[in-house]
Amino acid sequence: MKLKKIFVTAVALATAVVATACSSSNTAKNSSKAYTPKKVLNVQFVPSSQASTLEAKAKPLEGLLKKQLGIPVKVTVSTSNNALVEAMQSHQVDVGFLPPDSYVLAHKRNIADVLLQAERFGYDEPSGKMNKTLMDKYRAMVVVKKGSKIKSWKDLKGKKIAVQESSSTSGYVFPVAELYKKGLNVVKDSKLVQVQGHDQAVLSVYNGDVDAAFVFADARNIAAKDTPQVMKDVVPIYFTKWIPNDTISVRSDMSNSYRNKLKKAFKAIMKTAKGKKVMSSVYQHLGYKDSKDSNFNVVREYEKTIDKVTK
Protein backbone atom coordinates (compact mmCIF):
# COMPACT_ATOMS: atom_id res chain seq x y z
CA MET A 1 0.00 0.00 0.00
CA LYS A 2 2.86 2.39 0.81
CA LEU A 3 4.48 1.72 -2.56
CA LYS A 4 1.16 2.36 -4.31
CA LYS A 5 0.72 5.61 -2.44
CA ILE A 6 4.24 6.75 -3.34
CA PHE A 7 3.63 5.89 -7.00
CA VAL A 8 0.33 7.80 -7.12
CA THR A 9 1.97 10.79 -5.45
CA ALA A 10 4.85 10.70 -7.94
CA VAL A 11 2.49 10.58 -10.90
CA ALA A 12 0.46 13.47 -9.52
CA LEU A 13 3.63 15.48 -8.96
CA ALA A 14 4.89 14.76 -12.48
CA THR A 15 1.54 15.77 -13.95
CA ALA A 16 1.61 19.00 -11.97
CA VAL A 17 5.12 19.78 -13.18
CA VAL A 18 4.16 19.20 -16.82
CA ALA A 19 1.00 21.28 -16.45
CA THR A 20 3.00 24.09 -14.81
CA ALA A 21 5.59 23.96 -17.58
CA CYS A 22 2.94 24.11 -20.30
CA SER A 23 1.16 26.94 -18.52
CA SER A 24 4.44 28.84 -18.12
CA SER A 25 5.25 28.28 -21.79
CA ASN A 26 1.87 29.60 -22.93
CA THR A 27 2.20 32.58 -20.61
CA ALA A 28 5.68 33.31 -21.97
CA LYS A 29 4.40 33.40 -25.55
CA ASN A 30 1.89 36.07 -24.58
CA SER A 31 4.18 38.10 -22.32
CA SER A 32 6.51 40.99 -23.13
CA LYS A 33 9.44 38.61 -22.54
CA ALA A 34 8.44 36.35 -25.41
CA TYR A 35 10.89 36.28 -28.31
CA THR A 36 10.33 38.62 -31.24
CA PRO A 37 12.98 38.81 -33.99
CA LYS A 38 14.10 42.42 -34.43
CA LYS A 39 17.51 42.45 -36.15
CA VAL A 40 17.30 39.39 -38.42
CA LEU A 41 15.04 36.38 -38.96
CA ASN A 42 16.93 33.11 -39.41
CA VAL A 43 15.12 30.57 -41.59
CA GLN A 44 16.46 27.11 -42.32
CA PHE A 45 15.50 24.25 -44.65
CA VAL A 46 16.41 20.56 -44.55
CA PRO A 47 18.04 18.91 -47.59
CA SER A 48 15.27 16.88 -49.24
CA SER A 49 17.37 17.13 -52.41
CA GLN A 50 21.01 18.13 -53.00
CA ALA A 51 21.79 20.81 -50.40
CA SER A 52 23.87 23.01 -52.74
CA THR A 53 21.10 23.38 -55.33
CA LEU A 54 18.40 23.68 -52.66
CA GLU A 55 20.06 26.68 -51.00
CA ALA A 56 20.36 28.50 -54.33
CA LYS A 57 16.66 27.91 -54.98
CA ALA A 58 15.66 29.05 -51.47
CA LYS A 59 17.72 32.26 -51.34
CA PRO A 60 15.07 34.46 -53.07
CA LEU A 61 12.83 33.82 -50.06
CA GLU A 62 15.04 36.25 -48.13
CA GLY A 63 13.83 39.23 -50.14
CA LEU A 64 10.22 38.07 -50.22
CA LEU A 65 10.06 37.69 -46.43
CA LYS A 66 11.95 40.94 -45.79
CA LYS A 67 9.32 42.79 -47.81
CA GLN A 68 6.56 41.28 -45.64
CA LEU A 69 8.29 41.52 -42.25
CA GLY A 70 10.42 44.65 -42.52
CA ILE A 71 13.64 43.08 -41.20
CA PRO A 72 16.56 41.26 -42.88
CA VAL A 73 16.06 37.51 -43.40
CA LYS A 74 18.81 34.89 -43.65
CA VAL A 75 17.96 31.61 -45.38
CA THR A 76 20.22 28.55 -44.99
CA VAL A 77 20.09 24.78 -45.52
CA SER A 78 21.01 22.43 -42.67
CA THR A 79 23.21 19.38 -43.02
CA SER A 80 20.40 17.14 -41.73
CA ASN A 81 17.00 17.07 -40.05
CA ASN A 82 18.59 16.61 -36.63
CA ALA A 83 20.97 19.50 -37.24
CA LEU A 84 18.03 21.82 -37.83
CA VAL A 85 16.36 20.73 -34.58
CA GLU A 86 19.60 21.39 -32.70
CA ALA A 87 19.97 24.79 -34.36
CA MET A 88 16.47 25.76 -33.22
CA GLN A 89 17.24 24.53 -29.71
CA SER A 90 20.34 26.75 -29.53
CA HIS A 91 18.31 29.67 -30.94
CA GLN A 92 20.46 29.93 -34.07
CA VAL A 93 17.34 29.36 -36.17
CA ASP A 94 13.94 31.01 -35.65
CA VAL A 95 11.89 29.29 -38.36
CA GLY A 96 12.47 25.73 -39.52
CA PHE A 97 10.94 23.83 -42.43
CA LEU A 98 10.68 20.62 -40.41
CA PRO A 99 9.42 17.30 -41.79
CA PRO A 100 6.80 15.57 -39.60
CA ASP A 101 9.10 13.26 -37.61
CA SER A 102 11.61 16.02 -36.86
CA TYR A 103 8.78 18.33 -35.83
CA VAL A 104 7.42 15.75 -33.39
CA LEU A 105 10.88 15.36 -31.86
CA ALA A 106 11.38 19.13 -31.59
CA HIS A 107 7.93 19.69 -30.07
CA LYS A 108 8.45 16.91 -27.52
CA ARG A 109 11.63 18.66 -26.37
CA ASN A 110 9.81 22.02 -26.23
CA ILE A 111 12.04 23.37 -28.99
CA ALA A 112 9.47 24.14 -31.69
CA ASP A 113 5.76 24.58 -32.36
CA VAL A 114 4.02 24.00 -35.67
CA LEU A 115 2.89 27.15 -37.43
CA LEU A 116 1.76 26.06 -40.90
CA GLN A 117 1.40 22.87 -42.91
CA ALA A 118 2.40 22.71 -46.56
CA GLU A 119 0.01 21.97 -49.43
CA ARG A 120 1.13 20.28 -52.64
CA PHE A 121 -0.50 18.82 -55.71
CA GLY A 122 -1.05 15.11 -55.36
CA TYR A 123 0.33 12.41 -57.63
CA ASP A 124 -1.50 9.68 -59.46
CA GLU A 125 -0.22 6.28 -58.40
CA PRO A 126 1.78 4.50 -59.66
CA SER A 127 2.40 6.66 -62.75
CA GLY A 128 3.82 9.54 -60.73
CA LYS A 129 1.95 12.11 -62.82
CA MET A 130 1.07 15.22 -60.86
CA ASN A 131 -2.63 16.04 -60.57
CA LYS A 132 -4.24 19.35 -59.66
CA THR A 133 -5.58 18.39 -56.24
CA LEU A 134 -4.06 20.36 -53.36
CA MET A 135 -3.12 17.96 -50.58
CA ASP A 136 -1.91 18.44 -47.01
CA LYS A 137 -0.74 14.83 -46.85
CA TYR A 138 1.37 12.43 -48.89
CA ARG A 139 2.69 8.88 -48.89
CA ALA A 140 6.07 7.21 -48.82
CA MET A 141 6.88 4.56 -51.40
CA VAL A 142 9.36 1.79 -52.06
CA VAL A 143 10.92 1.95 -55.53
CA VAL A 144 13.03 -0.55 -57.49
CA LYS A 145 14.58 -0.76 -60.96
CA LYS A 146 12.19 -1.82 -63.70
CA GLY A 147 12.66 -5.53 -64.37
CA SER A 148 13.96 -6.19 -60.86
CA LYS A 149 13.27 -9.52 -59.23
CA ILE A 150 11.88 -7.54 -56.30
CA LYS A 151 8.13 -7.61 -56.91
CA SER A 152 6.78 -6.93 -53.41
CA TRP A 153 7.91 -5.84 -49.97
CA LYS A 154 8.47 -9.52 -49.09
CA ASP A 155 11.38 -9.60 -51.56
CA LEU A 156 13.29 -6.85 -49.73
CA LYS A 157 14.82 -9.24 -47.21
CA GLY A 158 18.58 -9.27 -47.60
CA LYS A 159 18.52 -6.48 -50.20
CA LYS A 160 20.43 -3.19 -50.24
CA ILE A 161 18.01 -0.29 -49.61
CA ALA A 162 18.70 3.45 -49.88
CA VAL A 163 17.17 5.39 -46.98
CA GLN A 164 17.37 8.87 -45.50
CA GLU A 165 18.47 9.59 -41.93
CA SER A 166 16.43 7.86 -39.23
CA SER A 167 14.40 11.02 -38.50
CA SER A 168 13.08 11.19 -42.07
CA THR A 169 9.36 10.42 -42.03
CA SER A 170 9.02 9.11 -45.59
CA GLY A 171 12.64 8.14 -46.16
CA TYR A 172 12.80 5.94 -43.07
CA VAL A 173 10.13 6.00 -40.33
CA PHE A 174 6.92 5.10 -42.20
CA PRO A 175 8.29 2.40 -44.54
CA VAL A 176 10.47 0.82 -41.84
CA ALA A 177 7.59 0.79 -39.32
CA GLU A 178 4.98 -0.56 -41.75
CA LEU A 179 7.22 -3.34 -43.05
CA TYR A 180 8.04 -4.29 -39.45
CA LYS A 181 4.32 -4.62 -38.72
CA LYS A 182 4.03 -6.89 -41.76
CA GLY A 183 6.82 -9.13 -40.50
CA LEU A 184 9.97 -7.74 -42.15
CA ASN A 185 12.58 -5.99 -40.01
CA VAL A 186 14.70 -4.27 -42.67
CA VAL A 187 17.01 -2.85 -40.01
CA LYS A 188 18.19 -6.36 -39.15
CA ASP A 189 17.30 -8.38 -42.25
CA SER A 190 18.33 -5.97 -45.05
CA LYS A 191 21.27 -3.64 -45.69
CA LEU A 192 20.28 0.01 -45.26
CA VAL A 193 22.41 2.60 -47.04
CA GLN A 194 21.91 6.23 -45.99
CA VAL A 195 21.95 8.82 -48.77
CA GLN A 196 21.19 12.54 -48.65
CA GLY A 197 18.18 13.58 -50.66
CA HIS A 198 15.27 11.59 -52.03
CA ASP A 199 16.34 12.38 -55.59
CA GLN A 200 19.70 10.76 -54.84
CA ALA A 201 17.91 7.70 -53.49
CA VAL A 202 15.96 7.38 -56.75
CA LEU A 203 19.15 7.78 -58.77
CA SER A 204 20.89 5.17 -56.61
CA VAL A 205 18.24 2.68 -57.74
CA TYR A 206 18.44 3.83 -61.36
CA ASN A 207 22.26 3.51 -61.38
CA GLY A 208 22.16 0.07 -59.77
CA ASP A 209 23.97 1.14 -56.59
CA VAL A 210 21.12 -0.22 -54.46
CA ASP A 211 18.27 -2.67 -54.98
CA ALA A 212 15.50 -0.42 -53.66
CA ALA A 213 14.85 2.93 -51.97
CA PHE A 214 12.43 4.46 -49.48
CA VAL A 215 11.31 7.88 -50.77
CA PHE A 216 8.34 10.23 -50.71
CA ALA A 217 5.76 9.91 -53.45
CA ASP A 218 6.69 10.96 -55.98
CA ALA A 219 10.39 11.80 -55.62
CA ARG A 220 11.04 10.50 -59.13
CA ASN A 221 9.81 13.83 -60.49
CA ILE A 222 12.74 15.65 -58.85
CA ALA A 223 15.32 13.19 -60.15
CA ALA A 224 13.67 13.31 -63.58
CA LYS A 225 14.63 16.96 -64.05
CA ASP A 226 18.18 15.78 -64.76
CA THR A 227 17.48 12.16 -65.64
CA PRO A 228 14.05 11.87 -67.30
CA GLN A 229 14.38 8.09 -67.77
CA VAL A 230 13.79 7.46 -64.06
CA MET A 231 10.04 7.95 -64.51
CA LYS A 232 9.93 4.76 -66.59
CA ASP A 233 12.96 2.85 -65.31
CA VAL A 234 12.33 3.26 -61.57
CA VAL A 235 8.99 1.87 -60.41
CA PRO A 236 7.07 1.78 -57.10
CA ILE A 237 6.20 -1.58 -55.54
CA TYR A 238 4.69 -0.36 -52.26
CA PHE A 239 2.96 2.73 -50.84
CA THR A 240 2.63 3.52 -47.12
CA LYS A 241 -0.38 5.02 -45.40
CA TRP A 242 -0.87 8.79 -45.50
CA ILE A 243 1.63 11.12 -43.81
CA PRO A 244 0.90 14.76 -42.82
CA ASN A 245 2.81 17.22 -45.00
CA ASP A 246 5.91 18.96 -43.71
CA THR A 247 5.73 21.99 -41.49
CA ILE A 248 6.84 25.53 -41.07
CA SER A 249 7.69 25.51 -37.37
CA VAL A 250 8.89 28.26 -35.04
CA ARG A 251 10.90 28.50 -31.86
CA SER A 252 8.75 27.55 -28.87
CA ASP A 253 9.50 30.88 -27.14
CA MET A 254 8.34 33.03 -30.05
CA SER A 255 5.55 35.45 -29.23
CA ASN A 256 2.05 34.74 -30.49
CA SER A 257 1.88 38.15 -32.16
CA TYR A 258 4.96 37.39 -34.27
CA ARG A 259 3.68 33.91 -35.08
CA ASN A 260 0.56 35.50 -36.55
CA LYS A 261 2.73 37.94 -38.48
CA LEU A 262 4.72 35.04 -39.96
CA LYS A 263 1.55 33.17 -40.90
CA LYS A 264 0.27 36.16 -42.83
CA ALA A 265 3.68 36.68 -44.46
CA PHE A 266 4.03 33.12 -45.78
CA LYS A 267 0.43 33.02 -47.00
CA ALA A 268 0.85 36.39 -48.73
CA ILE A 269 4.05 35.22 -50.44
CA MET A 270 2.27 32.15 -51.79
CA LYS A 271 -0.32 34.41 -53.44
CA THR A 272 2.39 35.95 -55.62
CA ALA A 273 3.75 34.35 -58.80
CA LYS A 274 7.35 34.76 -57.64
CA GLY A 275 6.69 33.36 -54.18
CA LYS A 276 4.87 30.33 -55.54
CA LYS A 277 7.68 29.76 -58.05
CA VAL A 278 10.36 29.86 -55.33
CA MET A 279 8.60 27.54 -52.90
CA SER A 280 7.51 25.18 -55.65
CA SER A 281 11.12 24.84 -56.81
CA VAL A 282 12.37 24.26 -53.25
CA TYR A 283 9.84 21.79 -51.82
CA GLN A 284 6.99 21.73 -54.36
CA HIS A 285 4.95 23.79 -51.89
CA LEU A 286 1.92 25.42 -53.50
CA GLY A 287 0.17 26.75 -50.41
CA TYR A 288 0.11 26.83 -46.61
CA LYS A 289 -2.69 26.16 -44.16
CA ASP A 290 -2.94 26.62 -40.41
CA SER A 291 -1.93 23.51 -38.51
CA LYS A 292 -2.05 22.07 -35.01
CA ASP A 293 0.05 19.62 -33.05
CA SER A 294 -2.60 16.87 -32.96
CA ASN A 295 -2.31 16.52 -36.75
CA PHE A 296 0.95 14.67 -36.10
CA ASN A 297 -0.29 12.07 -33.63
CA VAL A 298 -0.11 9.44 -36.40
CA VAL A 299 3.63 10.11 -36.64
CA ARG A 300 3.97 9.54 -32.91
CA GLU A 301 2.29 6.16 -33.28
CA TYR A 302 4.78 5.15 -35.97
CA GLU A 303 7.67 6.29 -33.78
CA LYS A 304 6.53 3.81 -31.12
CA THR A 305 6.88 1.05 -33.69
CA ILE A 306 10.35 2.30 -34.66
CA ASP A 307 11.35 2.00 -31.00
CA LYS A 308 10.43 -1.68 -31.15
CA VAL A 309 12.37 -2.16 -34.41
CA THR A 310 15.59 -0.79 -32.97
CA LYS A 311 15.46 -2.67 -29.65
Order of alpha helices (4+ residues) and beta strands (2+ residues): alpha-beta-alpha-alpha-beta-alpha-beta-alpha-beta-beta-beta-beta-alpha-alpha-beta-alpha-beta-alpha-alpha-beta-beta-alpha-alpha-beta-alpha
